[in-house]
Amino acid sequence: MGGRLTRDAAPSRPSRIEARMVQAMAERAQSGKFGLKSFNSIIMKFPKIDKSFQDVRAVFKKFDANGNGSIDLDELQLCFKELQVTFAAEEVQAFYAECDMDSSHGIDFKEFIVVLALVYLLGAPPTSSGASSQGEIHKSRIGLPQLETTFDTIVEAFVFFDRDKDGYVSKDELVGAINEISPGKQGARIGMQRFEEMDWDKDGKITFKEFLFAFTDWVGLEDETEEE
């Protein structure tokens, strides 16, 4: 993870957004609709995923009015309005607080990706009764269909690791899955390293938000400040 970020102490209980997110991920895992057999197939998609993230950078820059590399709450509300994402003001504030992962009182580009993912996942039902109906929801959810497809791919990767389908990824689940790719001490070492990178709040389990934030580093995504 980026060295400039700091981690807060683990919260005593999950936030409302996190609780909804965990439930949504558990429901997706339990649906049995994901058939990922190996994390290697996700690794092969890293360049395409990175391009999808880079393509949305223009949206971020548009609402970063002062060009300081972060979006404040007012700018995020304007962004939601333009993307036709409908949430009450207090809900937008909750998303903002949830995704300000370094407590900087601003949303940088990587955190912006996380905001959009949570809006996409929580703004539409995790399951749908019909394929056409589900496709219609996805197209209108955040108005960024290519990014939405990328989020679905990363959800599939998360579900691959979430072996007990509880909406979290535990240390044993992550290390075990990576050990299947790279057996032995090296696999276990890589698994432990990845877990430390992802367990942002040090509570011993990984949420999708934490997983996605780490994923932006894995595919090589950089903030504006890191590129300069």
N, C-alpha and C positions, 0 to 999 in steps of 0.2 A: 504494500500500500504506500501511498505517497507520504514521505516523511513530514510534510508540512502539517498534516492533520493530527489532531489529538483525540483521544477516546475518553468519553465520560464513563463514570462508574455505571455498572449495570443497574437498570431501573428495577424497582421492587416489583413492578407488575407491568405487563405490556400495555402500550397505549391503545386507544380505541382503533386507530388505523392499523396497528400491528395485529391486533386480535382479528380484525376483519380479513387482513391479508393472510394470516395463518389459516383461517378457516377456508378461504378461497383456494389456497394452494392444496390443502388437505382434500377438498372436494375434487379438484382437478386430478390429483394423484389417485384417488379412489374411483374415479370414473373409468380407469383402465383404458383410456383412449390413446395413451402414449406408448410407443413401442421401441424406444431407444434401447439398443442392446449394448452399446459401448460408448464411452466418453470420447473415444478417438473420432467418432463420426461428427461430434460437435467441434473438436479441434480443427477438423478439416474446413469447417464453416467460419472460422475466425475472420479471415479476410472479408468475407461477405458481410458478417456482422459488424465489423469495424466500419465498412463503407456505409452501412445503414445508419450507424451512429453519426458518422461524419456528415451525412446528407442533411441531418436535422440541426447541424450547427448554425446554419443560416437563420433558423427560427429563433434559436437562443440569442444570436447577435442582434436580431431585430428588436427584441424586448430588453436587451441590456443597454438601456438608453444612454448611460454615461460611459459605456465601454470599459467598465472596471473589471470585467470578467465574472460578474455575479449578478443575479436577478433578485430584487427585493420583493416584498409581499405585494406591493401595488403593481409592479411589473408582471408578476406571476398572474395576478387577477386579470390583467389586460390580455395576457397570453391565453388564458383559459377562454376568455370571451371570444377572441379571434378564432381559436380552434373549435369554437362552439361546444365547449365542455361545460356542462351545466352542474354547478355545485353551489350551495349556499356559501356566503362569505365565511362563516365559521368553519366550513369544511375545507375551503381553500387554505385557510390559515392552518388547519390541522395538517394538511398535506405539506405545507411549507415547513412547519415545525418538525414534522416527521423526517423530512429529507434533508434538513440542514444538519448533516451528519457531523460536521466539525464545529458546530455551534458558533459559526462566524456571523450569524444574522444576515446571511445571503446564500443564494443557491448558485453554486458554480455549475459548469457544464455537465460534469459527471453526475452531480446531484440532480440536475435537470432531467437527465435520462431516467433516473430513478423515479422522479415525480411523475413523468409521463407513463412509466410502466405501472405504477400503483394506480394511477387514474384509469389506465386501460384495464387492469385486472379487477379493480373494485367497482368500476363504473358499469360493467356488463356482467351478466350472470356467468359463473364459471362453466355451466353446462347449458345446452340449448336443446330443445325438442326437435329442431330441424336444421339441416345444414344451411339452407338458404336463409333462414331467419338468423342463424348465428353469423353468417357472412355479412348480413346487413348491419347487425350490431357492430361488428368489428370495423366496418368501413366508416361508420359515423362516430365511433367512440372518441378518437382523438384526431381524426382527419389526416392521419399519416400511415396509410396502409402498409408500406414497406417496413416501417419501424414496428408496427403491430405484429407483422410476420416474424420479425426478429425477436420480439418479446415472447412470442409463442415458442420459438426455438429454445430460448433460454429457460422458459418454464419447463420444457421437456427435459432439459439438462438437470434442472433442480429436482424434478420428479424422479429422474434416474437415480439420484443420490438418496432421495427420501424413501428408503426401503420400507419403513413401517407406516408410511402415508399419513403422518400426523401433522404435516405442514411445516416441519422443521427438518434440518439436516444435523444429525449428531456427529460427534467426532468419530465414533465407531463406524457409522454409515459412510462417511467421507473417506476415511482411511481404508476401509474394506473395499469400497468401489475402486479407488485408485490402485489398490494392491492387486486388483484383478488385471489392470492394465500393465502394471510394473511390479511383479511379485518380489517379495523379499524385503530386505532392510531399506533399499532405495525407495521402493514404493511407499513403505511406512513413513519414511522421512519426508517424502514429497507430500504425502497426505497430511502429516502433522503441520508442515509449513503452510499448506493451503488452508487448513483449518484456522491457523493463527491469523492468516490474512483476512479471512472472512468473518471470524467471530468478533465483530466490531465492538460490541459492548461487553465482551468477556463473560457472557452468561452461560457458556458451555453448549450453545446451540445456535444454528445459523438460520436466519429468516431469509425469505426471498429478497428482501431489500438489501441485506448484507451480501448475499450471493451475487446479485446483479452489480452492486458497487464494485466488488472484487473483479467481476467479469469484465468491466470496462478497462481495467488494468491488463487483464490477460490478453485481450485482443489488441492492446497497444494504444488505446484511446488516451489522448492527452488533453489537459485543460489548456486554455489560452496562455495562462501564466507559465505553464511548463514548456510551451512551445517557444517562448521568447528567449 
